[in-house]
Amino acid sequence: MPLFSRIQRYILRECLSGLALVLAILLLAIMMIDVVEQMRTVGSDVEITLLDALRLSAMKLPMIVEQTLPFALLAATMMAFTRLNRRSELSIIRASGLSAWRFLTPVIVLGIMLGLFSSMVLNPFTASLAQSYEAERARLLNIGRGTVAVGETGIWLRQGDDTSQYVIHARRVEDGGRTLTGVKIIEEQRLYNGRQPTNDFAFVRRIDAQRAVLNDGFWQLENLVENLPNQVPERRATLAIPTSLDAVRLLDEFATPNTIGFWDLPRFIFETRAAGLDTSRYTMRWFTLTATPVLFTAMALIGALACLRLQRLGGTSRLLATGVMAAIGLYFFTQFSSSLGATGAAPAAVAAWSPPLFFLFVSLAFIAYREDG
């Protein structure tokens, strides 16, 4: 027994062709705009070629597509049902006795499948490319910025400038990123060939400290042992080493949620929480990705419902405007709710699932009211 009837397959093909057209237009427009933006922003600091700008835009493109895909689906369903309405095919489908529940089933299935694809396949790919984009952009700009990573053994931090580098390991972070405990620091100095700096560094010293407190412009180390080459280890009560980080920037540079893929987020959240860092942003990102199929389904239904009214009855333009406003409202409602979840002001699961579920249930209630009375 086929999954869809012939009419349902025809509607699905119309939606897919509309989606392909919308995505092609979006990809071309985004690529052209972003290449110009890369030439303007990165090109204003360093000299880059058109090929460098294209490579940066290509790395960034999947992430932008992931963000705009719900609106592409909305536009695709609007285009598909507008065509059906204009060719009077929607009137024929209704006259054949097929209810709205039946001919909207392909739209619902498309929303669910596209949402699963976006969160489970496209998102890990875009997260990997987002990391490559940040690394390539930093390389072109020659930015020697600090980086932070988390693992099963604790927190790893790298900071430095043109002359020296510090690799810092801590078992745990406390006080909102301001205090590190169980600290080990390795300092390296840049080597020079005459007066020309090289890309090589030489070991200078290792420091084992009980705590490191982040102050303005320096780390204050407490109860430490300083190990210098060919010297006896020296115990000290305190020691200061320079840094350009502050507590807020430390957490911001730790890892942006968009650079962590769907399948890596649960382990990342567990390790980050064990290290003592705030996981609200990453938990919110995880629940947002799990709610993606519901969001896509709601968007697809909004687009279809805005074009269901027969043209001969009038009021189509008003319904189209209502559908667009509903989609914009869903977007802003989702962003506002995500902000609440990311800051811990609301439970992440509630903040992520409430907006798409609300609009999905409103759409289903509207179908039930219009079709079943």
Phi, psi and omega in degrees: 000125182294151181294319180238153171284173181297319179295318180295321177295323179295317178296320179298319178296321178297319179293318180293320178294321176295320179296317179298318179295314181296317180296321179298316179295316180298315181299315181295315181294315181296318181297315181296315181293318184289326177298315177298320180295320178295319178295327181283315185278299180292319182293341178284339180261319179226161180276119179234155179269169176298327178294321177297317179295320177295320180294318177297317180294323179295324177291326183275338187301312181301325179294319178292321178298319178301321181287328183265355184300320177301321179287329174296319177294320177301311180295323181294316179292324176297316180297317183297312183283335172294318177297317179299321181290317182294325180272009180062015178289329178294322177295320179294319180297316179294320181294335179284355177095006180277122182283165179297328178300324182285311185277355171266352178302316177300325179294317180294316179296319179298318178298316180295312183294319180292325177294318177296318178297319182296315184281322187265337183244305184292319183297313177301324179293315180292325178296319178296317179291329178295320176296317178296322179298313180297319180293317181292319179295319177295324179293317180295323180276352180058049182269121175263067186264161178286149176230152182231140177220153179239149178209185181294336182269357179129208185258135174243130182230134174238131178218164178164186179220203183289339186252334184215158179226143176238130172250119186242131175239136178223143179288328185205152176249136180228169173058044176064032179093003183270340184231132174248141177239152182062058192264137171231129184233133173242125179255135178233147181245140180291139177269148181239143173256092191073243175254002181267124178290146177250179177268008182260150178233150179243144180296134179250307181195163173235138182235129173248116184234150177288319180216155172224120182254128182275116176247184180290103174091359180199156170267128176262107182271142182232142178051071189237162173236123181258125181248114177252150181300133176061027177227159178287135178305139183243128177272139177223155177280317181217158176199142179246135172235143185289154175204152176257006183269156163234175187297320181292315181293326178301315180287325180293323181276354182303303175182125177283143182302330182290344181266006180243124184287165183304315185283339181269344186298315181301314179295321180297317180296318180298313182291324179293318178295320179295331180279352177095007179270157179288131183249013185301316183295321184284323175295320178296319179297319180297312181291328176297319179292322179292334179272001183302316178302323178292319179298315180295320179296318178297317179298316181297318180292321178299316179296320181289317183294330180292344184241013183281334183293132181296139185298327182291343178274348179078176178078011182293318181298321180294321178292322177299315179297321178296319179297317179296317178296323178295320178294318177296320177298320177298318180298310182292324177297319179295317180295318179296315179296322178296322178297320178296317180291323182291331179269357180083006180287340179219152176302136186300318182297318179293317181295325183280321188269335186298309183300309181294324178294320180299310182291328177294315181292325177296318179296316179294322178295322178295319177297315181298321180293317183287324187266323187252350178081000000 
